Amino acid sequence: MVKILVSGGEGRFAKELKKIKSKYKFIFRNKRQLNILSTKSLINNFNKFKPDYFLHLAGLSRPMSIHDKMINKSIDLNIIGTSNLVKVCNDFNKKLIFFSTSYVYPGKKGNYRETDALLPWNNYGWSKLGAEAAVQMYKNSLIIRACMTEKPFIHKFAFSNVKSNFIFHEEFAKIFLKLIRKKGVINIGGKTQTIFEFVKKYNNNVKKIKSKGELPFKMDMNLKKMRNLSKS
């Protein structure tokens, strides 16, 4: 059985992953048990659990404003922590799976392929792209550019003029498990639609609003690669 050591083991996505029966053995570690800013902590965990893969879910995400207000923290947790992991995975010759974000794309034309040019539109995206740069150097890796959210949708409002690929964590996890042995970069998300169209199916009380620059209008990704590899 393939053993997968997981950082961010108490995070939102990790909680959904724990619910799914899988042929893989996941070893979930929280930030007290595994500190991505400590090379010693990483090495100790690798020596203790002897994983085949490392799934990197730890990091700093929302609120998005924290990446503007606390740049040092954003850099530490998303860029330096990931870089530490790349080095340790390289030393142990273990595969690294990194969760990036659709926010690394510019959000101006939509239908972004994995090979399209990247230009983040906020600091969160830049922090993830900085992490990606390190992971890209290590070829025994898989980068997932994700677009997902928890269920129920936590906001009272949803943008009706912003196209995206939102999918709930539970459905995302099922797709991810089909792709876990792949390498390279893969976009993962759901149907291209506005955020309001996505949320309205599950919450009739959500209010429709329009983005005035809070989010780019065309954030959607091309998912052809995801669909093709999921069948193989």
C-alpha positions in Angstrom: 0.0 0.0 0.0 1.3 3.4 -1.0 1.9 5.6 2.1 1.3 9.3 1.8 2.4 11.7 4.5 0.2 14.8 4.6 0.9 18.3 5.9 -2.1 20.4 7.0 -3.8 17.4 8.3 -6.5 19.4 10.2 -7.4 21.6 7.3 -10.7 21.8 5.4 -9.7 19.6 2.5 -7.9 17.1 4.7 -11.1 16.6 6.7 -13.0 15.6 3.5 -10.1 13.4 2.4 -10.3 11.5 5.6 -14.0 10.5 4.9 -13.2 8.8 1.7 -12.2 5.1 1.5 -9.0 4.8 -0.5 -6.4 2.3 -1.5 -3.8 4.7 -0.3 -2.7 5.0 3.4 -2.8 8.6 4.4 -0.8 9.8 7.4 -2.3 13.1 8.5 0.0 15.5 10.5 -1.0 18.8 12.0 1.3 21.9 12.3 2.4 20.8 15.8 3.4 17.4 14.6 5.0 18.5 11.3 6.4 22.0 11.0 7.2 22.9 7.3 9.4 25.7 8.5 11.7 23.3 10.3 13.9 21.0 8.1 14.5 18.9 11.2 10.8 18.4 11.8 10.4 17.3 8.1 13.3 14.9 8.2 12.1 13.4 11.5 8.7 12.7 10.0 10.2 11.2 6.8 12.4 8.9 8.9 9.5 7.9 11.2 6.8 7.2 8.7 8.9 6.4 5.6 6.3 7.7 3.1 6.2 7.0 -0.6 4.6 10.4 -1.4 4.2 13.7 0.4 0.9 15.5 0.0 1.4 19.2 0.9 -1.8 20.8 2.1 -0.4 23.1 4.7 -0.2 26.8 4.0 -1.9 30.2 4.4 -5.0 30.9 2.4 -7.8 33.1 3.6 -8.7 35.7 4.4 -7.1 37.0 1.3 -6.3 40.3 2.9 -3.8 38.5 5.2 -1.4 38.2 2.3 -1.3 42.0 2.0 -1.2 42.7 5.7 1.2 40.0 6.7 3.6 39.5 3.8 6.3 37.8 5.9 3.8 35.2 7.1 2.6 34.6 3.6 6.1 34.1 2.3 7.1 31.9 5.2 4.2 29.5 5.0 3.5 29.3 1.3 6.9 29.9 -0.3 9.7 29.0 2.2 7.8 26.1 3.8 7.1 24.6 0.3 10.7 25.1 -0.7 11.8 23.3 2.4 9.6 20.4 1.4 11.0 20.3 -2.1 14.5 20.0 -0.7 13.6 17.2 1.7 11.6 15.3 -0.9 14.6 15.5 -3.2 17.0 14.3 -0.5 14.7 11.3 0.2 13.7 10.8 -3.4 10.0 10.9 -2.7 7.2 12.3 -4.8 5.7 15.6 -3.8 2.1 16.6 -4.5 1.5 20.3 -4.1 -1.9 22.0 -4.1 -1.7 25.4 -5.9 -4.6 27.5 -7.0 -6.4 28.8 -10.1 -5.4 32.3 -8.8 -2.0 31.9 -10.5 -3.8 32.6 -13.8 -4.4 36.3 -14.9 -8.2 35.9 -14.9 -8.7 38.0 -18.1 -9.4 35.6 -20.9 -10.6 32.4 -19.1 -10.3 28.8 -20.3 -6.8 28.6 -19.0 -4.7 25.6 -19.9 -1.8 24.3 -17.7 0.7 25.6 -20.3 -0.7 29.2 -20.4 1.2 32.1 -19.1 0.8 32.8 -15.4 0.3 36.2 -13.8 -1.4 36.2 -10.4 -3.7 39.1 -9.6 -3.3 39.1 -5.8 -0.7 38.3 -3.2 -2.2 35.0 -2.4 -1.7 34.0 -6.1 1.9 35.3 -6.0 2.6 33.3 -2.8 1.4 30.1 -4.5 3.3 30.8 -7.7 6.4 31.3 -5.7 5.9 27.9 -4.2 5.2 26.4 -7.6 8.5 27.7 -8.8 10.3 25.5 -6.3 8.1 22.5 -7.0 8.6 22.9 -10.8 12.3 22.4 -10.3 11.7 18.9 -8.8 10.4 16.6 -11.6 9.1 13.9 -9.2 6.1 16.1 -8.4 2.5 16.8 -9.2 1.1 20.3 -9.0 -2.7 20.6 -8.7 -4.1 24.0 -9.7 -7.3 23.8 -7.6 -10.6 25.6 -7.6 -12.7 24.3 -4.7 -14.7 25.4 -1.7 -16.3 23.9 1.3 -20.0 22.9 1.6 -22.1 24.7 2.5 -20.8 27.9 0.8 -19.9 30.3 3.6 -20.8 33.6 2.0 -24.2 35.3 1.8 -23.4 36.8 -1.6 -22.0 35.4 -4.9 -20.7 37.1 -8.0 -22.9 36.8 -11.1 -20.3 38.2 -13.5 -17.3 36.0 -12.5 -16.7 32.7 -14.2 -15.0 30.0 -12.2 -14.7 26.3 -11.7 -15.9 26.0 -8.1 -16.5 22.5 -6.9 -17.1 21.3 -3.3 -14.2 19.6 -1.4 -15.9 16.2 -1.3 -16.2 16.0 -5.1 -12.8 17.4 -5.6 -11.3 14.7 -3.4 -12.8 12.0 -5.6 -11.2 13.5 -8.8 -7.9 14.0 -7.0 -7.6 10.4 -6.0 -7.9 9.3 -9.6 -4.9 11.5 -10.5 -2.7 11.0 -7.5 -0.1 8.9 -9.4 0.3 11.5 -12.2 3.1 14.0 -12.5 3.3 17.5 -13.9 0.6 20.2 -13.6 -3.1 19.5 -13.7 -6.1 21.9 -13.4 -8.8 20.5 -11.2 -12.2 22.0 -10.7 -15.9 21.7 -11.8 -18.1 23.0 -14.5 -17.3 26.5 -15.9 -20.1 28.8 -14.7 -20.5 32.0 -12.7 -20.0 31.7 -9.0 -23.7 32.7 -8.5 -24.8 29.9 -10.8 -22.8 27.4 -8.9 -24.0 28.5 -5.4 -27.6 29.0 -6.4 -28.1 25.3 -7.0 -27.4 24.6 -3.3 -28.5 27.8 -1.6 -31.7 29.6 -2.7 -30.9 32.4 -0.2 -27.6 33.5 -1.7 -27.7 37.1 -3.0 -26.5 38.0 -6.5 -23.8 40.7 -6.7 -21.4 41.9 -9.4 -17.6 42.1 -9.0 -16.2 45.6 -9.3 -12.7 44.4 -9.3 -12.7 42.2 -6.2 -12.3 39.2 -8.5 -11.3 39.0 -12.2 -14.2 38.2 -14.5 -12.8 35.1 -16.3 -11.1 32.9 -13.8 -12.2 29.6 -15.3 -9.7 26.9 -16.3 -9.6 24.4 -19.1 -10.2 20.9 -17.6 -9.5 18.8 -20.7 -6.3 17.3 -19.2 -8.1 16.5 -16.0 -10.9 14.7 -17.8 -8.5 12.7 -20.1 -6.2 11.6 -17.3 -9.1 10.7 -15.0 -10.1 8.0 -17.6 -6.7 6.5 -18.0 
